[in-house]
Amino acid sequence: MSRFTCLMACISLQAWLLGGGAAAPVNSGEGVPKAQLEERHRAFLRAYCVECHRAEKRKGELRLDDVSLVLDTVRGADLWQKVLNQINSGEMPPEEAKQPEKGHKADFLDALSGVLVVARKTLSDVQGDITMRRLNRREYANTLRDLLGVELDVSVLPADGGAGSFDTVGSALFMSSSQIEQYLALARTALDRALVKAPPPQRKRMEAEAVVPGMERSIVRMRETHEKFEKWKAAGSKPEEIAAFGLRGDVTAVQFGEVVWQGAREPMERYLARPEVKTGLLLENTMNETNQVAWDLPPELPSGEYVFRVRAGRVPAMPEKRAFLSFFQASPIDKADTTFLASRHITAPLSDPMTVELPFQIVENGPRKFLFMEKRSLFTNGFSLQGYTRGLKDFQERDPALWIDWIEWEGPLPPKRPRNALEGS
């Protein structure tokens, strides 16, 4: 990217940062009414709000018994906007509390709405008729990507306000000097990324059968644990002697290991004896390691667009509904937090497999673990012995439907060039 292009991108970023739309004429402020509620409206607060929002109670960390009726700061205007939203939606006062008469409530909301309109004018830098608002997180991420081809984690930006399900309400996206600094800091990071020459794309391939040795080691570990478990039982099964027999955890953990041995060993040994596993991997709809292929990408990979390619085929005589390969992203923090990304229909037979592509993104500090499995609902029964036993019974006898030859990833891919308006749709 040239220096001129980056300079123009920086100018565009700041223009977007200050909000969309045409600029309004600068107003000197003369003739603009003061953003202030009349003192008579404090009676409404005392009657319906102060009981829960006073110095002694402060429900929701909000205090209204001494709140200023002058909206001369962004923080104060934001507070009154929240008050307006809560009363207008009917959430406050709560149902069990004293309710205002319709006329009294309408008068208060009408006055507050008018004052907030004035506040938006007086608190904006241009003091014009256009509400000055910041871009929300989604808009700013899209702007960085479209202008610079850079993907960044924008969760460091202020949380988006909104009304109902909308996150682009100008009155809820006030902009303070500290918030501007946060946006500009992220813009500088994006520009730094764009100025650095993008690394050449990498490509790594994994032959699916490469995971088989890990399964074989799992069986060895299960057998060793089972032998220790049998010795412990023969010695009287005393909980305090578990560690002396080389067993880890408490009695429940040891018993869980025995359930795994009884329910998983034989199916896994039968699986590893199949000829298809010599040159690839069969995906079973089970609770064993044979139900998925997992790939942890290197943590040092730069953010950007990537693609997985999977060469796969259908096992003969399997029903059509099981001929779908699903693609997931797993959280490194919570193993149960797994996000579905895409699914592909595998129409080719095992004897003549096909290659499907699965695009994905990597963001800075984002998850790097990806899973491939047959399309189905993830089975969850908690971690109880009873739940695990039911899971083995319900799922263990399912024959494999898909066969994977190899999986490869490539990236980061060159960013897609934004479409020029002259090019048409």
N, C-alpha and C positions, 0 to 999 in steps of 0.2 A: 504494500500500500504506500503511495507517494505521500510526501509531506503535505502537499496541497490538498490531497483527498482527506487526510487526517484532520487538517485545519478546518476544512468545510464540515467534516463530520462533527468536530467539537462544537462549531457554531450551531449546527443543527441540533445537537444534543441539548445545548443550553436553551434553544428556542422551544424544543419540546418540553424541557423541564419546567418552563414557566407557564405551561398550559397551552392547549390548542386554541385555534380560532384567530380571527383578525384582531390586531391591537386596537384598543380603544383610545380615543383622544385623552390626553392627560388633563386631569381636572385639578385645579388649584386647591380645591377643598372648600372654597367660598360658597355659601348657600347650601352646603350639604348638612342635613340635620344631624344632631348628635345621637349616637346609638345608645339610648338609655330608656329603660322601662320607667314608667311613672311610679312614684312611691305608693300609689293606691294599690298596685298589683302585689305588693308584699303581703297584703291581707290574704290573697289566694294561697300563697306559700304557707303562711301561718295556719291556715284552716285545713289544708290537705297534704302538706309535704313535710313540714318541720317536725312533726311528731316522730317520724322515722329518720329524718336527716338533720339532726342537731348535734351539738357538741358532745352530749352524753351518749348518743346512739350511733350516728354516722353510718347508717345502713348503706352498704355498697361503697363505703369510703367516700360518701358524698355528704357535704354539709351545706344546708340552704338557709339556716337561721340568720347567718350574717353575710350572705352572698351579696356581692356588689351588683347593683342594677345598671351599672355603666359597663358597656361592652367595648372596652378600649384596648383589649389584648386578644391575641389569637386564642390563648388558653381559655380566657373567659368566654369568648364567643363559642368555642367548641363545647364548653360545659353547658351553656344555654341551649345549644343545638341538641344535645343529648336530652335535656329536660323536655324540650319540645317534642322530640321523637317519642319519648316514653309516655307523655301525657296524651299525645295525639293518637298513639296506637292503642290506648286503653289499658296498658300494662300498669300504669300508675295513675292514681292511687290503686293499690291492690284491691281485689274484690271484697275482702273482709273489712276494708277501711271505709271511712266516710267518703261518699262520692259527691263531687260538685254538681250543681245544677247545670243544665245544658247551656243556658245563657251565660252564666258565670264562667264556665269553662271555655266557651267560644270566644268570649271577650278577651280572656287572658291569652289564648292561643293566637288570636288575631293580632293582638298587640305585640306579642313576642315574635311572631313571624315578620311583622314590619320592622321591628328593631334589628332582627338578624339580617334583613336585606340591607339596611343602612350600615350595619357592621361590616358586611362583606365589601361594601364600597369604600368605607373609611379605612379599613385594614389592608386593602390591596395596595400594591405599590403604585399603581396608576390612578387610583381613586376614580375609576370609571365605572361603566355599567356592566363590564364583563367580570364574572367571578374569577379571581386569581386562584388557581388550584394547582396542586402538584399532580404529576402522573401517578397512578397507583402502581403497585408492584408488577402486575401483569403487563400494563402498558409500557412501563419502563424496560422490562426484559425484552419485549418485542421490539422496542425502539433500538436498543443496543444490538440486537441480532440483525435487524434490517439494515442499520447504518454501517455496522462494523463487522458483522459476521461472527460475533463473539457471544458465547453463552456464559452467563454468570449467575451465581446464586444471589437472588435479590431479597432473601429473607432478612438481611441486615437493615433494610429500609423500614421506615415507620409502617405500622400495621394499617391496612386499608380500612377507612370508615365506610359507612354506607347506610342505606335505608332499605330494610327488607333484604332481598336477594341481590340488590344492586351495589356495585362497588365503584361506581363512577359519579356519585353524587357530589357536585362541586362544593356544596356547603359542608360536607364531611371530610373534605380533603384540603384543609387549611395548610398553609405553608409557613413555617418559621425559619429563622436564619440557621438554626442547627440542622433542620431537615434539609435545607438547601445544601449544606456542607456534606451531608450523607450522600445525597444524589451526585454531587460533583466528585466526591471521592470514588464512588463506584464508576463514574464516567472516566475518570483518569485511569483507573484499573483497566477498564475496557480498551482505552486508547493504547495503553502500554502493551496489552495483549495483541492488539491489531498491528502495532508498529514492529513487534518482534516477528521475524520471519517464521512462518508456520512450519513446524517440523514435518518431514515427509511422512506420508501414511505408512503405518506398519501393518503387517499381516502375519497372523499366527494360526496354525492349524493343529487340531487335536484329533488323532484317530480315536474313535469312540471306544475301541477295545482297550485303550490305555487305562481305563478305570477298573478293568477286571482285577488286576493285582490287588487293588485296594479292597475289593470285595472278598478276595481270598484271605487277605489279612484279617478282615472282620470276622470271618468264620473261625480262624485260628484263635483270635482273642475270645470269641464266644465259647469255644471249646475249653480254653484254659480257665475261664471264669466258672464254667459249669463244673469242671473237675474240682475246683476249690470249694464250690458250693456243696457238692456231694460229700466232701470230706468234713465240711462244717456240720452238715446235717447228721452224718454218722457219729460225730463227736457230741451230739446233744443239742445243736442249734441254739447255743447260748449267745444272746446279742452282744454281751461284753467280750466275746472271743472272736468276733468277726475279723478284726484287724489281724489277729494272730494267724489266720488262714489266708492272708493276702487279699482279703475282700475289702473294697472301699465302700463307704457310705453306711447307712443304717440298714435295718432289717428290710424295710420296704424297698430300698434300692436293690438289695441283693435278690429279693423275690422277683422284682421286675426283670432283672437280668436272666433269671431262670425262665420266665415267660418268653422272653426274646429267644432263648435257646430252643425251647420246645416248639415255638411257632414259626420262627424265621429260618433256622438252620437248614432244615430239609428242603424247603422251597428254593433257598439260595443255592444249595448244592445241585439241585435239579436244574436250576437256571444255568449255572456255570458249565453244566455238562452238554448244553445244546450246541450244535455245530455253528449256528449263526453268530455265537458270541466269540468265535475265533477271529472273525474279520470285522466285527462291528458290535453294536449294543442293542439289545431288545428292550423296549420300554414296556414294563408291566404295570397294570393298575393295582399295585399292591402297597403295603406299608413298609416294604424293605428298601434297600438302597437301589434296587432294580427299577424303581418307578420314575427315576429322573436322571438327567445329566446336569451337573453343576459346574460352572466355570467362574473362578475368581480372577478378574482382570487385574493387572498390576496397578498399584496405587499411584505410581508416578505418571500414568498416562494423562496427557493433557485433555482438557475439556473440549468438546466438539461433537460432530456428527460421526457415528460409527455404523457398521453393519455386520450382523452375523449371517453367515451362510451355512446351511445345514443340508447335507446330502442324506436323504431318507427314502424309505420305501414301505409299502404296506405288506404285512404278513398275510399270506393267502387265507381265504375263507373268513376273514374278519369282517364284521358288519360295517357298513358305510359310516355310521354315527361315531365310530371310534377311530376314523381315519384323519384325525386332526391333531397337529402338533402345536402345543401352546408354549408361550415364551413369557417368562416372569423375571422380575427384578426383586431381589431379596435385600432387606435392610440389614446392615452389619450390626445394628444395635439390638433389634428385636427380630428373632428368627421367624416369629409368627406374622410379622409385617411383610407380606409378600404382595407385590403389585403386578397385576396382569398387564402385559404390554401388547401382545398380538397373538394371532392364531393363524395357521396355514393348513390348507386342505392337502393332504398327501394322496395323490391320485395314482402315482406310479407303483408298480409291484416291487417287491424286495429284489427280484432278479434284475431289474433295470431301474434303479432308484433315480429320483429327481433332486434338483437343488433348489431350495427356497431361500429367499433373503428376508431378513428381519432387521430393519433399521432401528437404531436406538441412539440415545444421547448420553454423554458423560458430562456432568457438571462438577465443578471444583468441590471437593469434600463430599461428593455424592456417593451412593452405593455403587459397588463394583462387582457384586455377585449376581450371576444370571442363571436361571434354571430352565431346562427344557423337559417337558413331560407331555403325556397324552392329555388332551383336553378333557377336563372333568372338574367337579367341585372338589376343592381341597378337603380331605377328610379330617375332621377334628373331633376328638372324644375326650379332651383333657389328658391328663397323665395318670389316670387311675389304672390299676391292673385290670379291672373289669372292662373299662373302655378299650384298653389295648387288646384284650382277648377278643372282644366283639369285633374290633377292626380286623384282626387276623382272620377270623372266621368269615367275615363278609367279603373281604377283598383278596385273600391270599390265593384263591383258586382261579383267578382271572388270567386267561392266556394273553401273551403279549400281542399287541396289534400293530406296533410300529418298530421299524429297525433303522438305526442310524449308522451310517458309514463313517462320516467325519463331520466335525464342526470347525469353522474358522471365523475369526473376526478380522476386520480391517478398519483402519482409521488413525487419526482423525481425517475425515474426508474434506476436500476443499469446500468452503461455504458456497451455497447456491447464490448466484448473482441475482440481486433484486430485479424484478421485472420492470423495464422502462415503460412509462405510460404510453410512449409512441409505438411500442411493440404490439399493443392491443392485448386482448384477453386470451 
